Amino acid sequence: MDQRSKYRTKQRKLLLEYFETIPGVHFTAADICEYFREKGAPIGQSTVYRQLESLVDEGILNKYIIDGNTPACFEYTGRDEHRAEEKCFHCKCEKCGELIHLHCDEIARIKDHLYDEHRFRLDPMRTVFYGLCEKCTLESEQG
């Protein structure tokens, strides 16, 4: 095994160990680079991107592309999770940019209705509701 293969294996192991500590948290490639830089163990940006895509392909991470102006974000789901939960939709705060998982049976029923009545298959992984999160709503009401 050459030095580059060992390096990538070490970086992959570090990334997986970190992801296991943040299940359900959304992060970008830049967040990961910043985290390891602050820890004094920087990982190159191209290595991070390569590993993220590999882990998405393996079903260990979910990848969310919200729009053309926002960097893709990722979420660690582990090896035994489904890549795309049927009832998982997303809300994005238009003020602070927070991306929130939305597990909601009511919206899942709308998804089913769209297919049953209109033969339209909604993709939950790409469905995003825009508005204000609770914190930003409270701030706007107080301001």
Residue pairs with C-beta under 8 A, 6 or more apart in sequence:
8 47
8 50
8 51
11 43
11 47
11 51
12 51
12 54
14 36
14 41
14 43
15 32
15 43
15 48
15 51
15 55
16 55
16 60
18 32
18 35
18 36
19 55
19 60
19 61
19 76
20 76
20 78
22 76
23 76
23 77
23 78
24 75
24 76
24 101
25 75
25 76
26 64
26 73
26 74
26 75
26 99
27 73
27 74
27 75
28 71
28 72
28 73
28 74
29 45
29 48
29 49
29 52
29 71
29 72
29 74
30 71
32 43
32 48
32 52
33 42
33 43
33 45
33 48
36 42
36 43
52 61
52 63
52 74
55 61
55 74
56 62
56 63
56 74
58 79
59 77
59 79
59 81
59 83
60 76
60 77
60 78
60 79
61 74
61 75
61 76
61 77
62 74
62 75
62 77
62 83
62 84
62 125
63 72
63 73
63 74
64 72
64 73
64 74
64 75
64 90
64 99
64 125
64 126
65 72
65 126
66 73
66 90
66 92
66 99
66 128
67 128
70 97
73 99
77 83
84 124
84 125
85 103
85 124
86 108
86 111
86 124
87 103
87 104
87 105
87 107
87 108
87 124
88 101
88 102
88 103
88 124
88 125
89 101
89 102
89 104
89 107
89 124
89 127
89 128
89 129
90 99
90 100
90 101
90 102
90 127
90 128
90 129
91 99
91 100
91 102
91 128
91 129
91 130
91 131
91 133
92 98
92 99
92 100
92 128
92 129
92 130
93 100
93 131
93 132
93 133
93 136
94 130
94 131
94 132
95 132
95 133
95 136
95 139
95 140
96 133
96 135
96 136
98 133
100 133
102 129
110 122
111 122
111 124
111 127
114 120
114 121
114 122
115 121
115 122
132 140
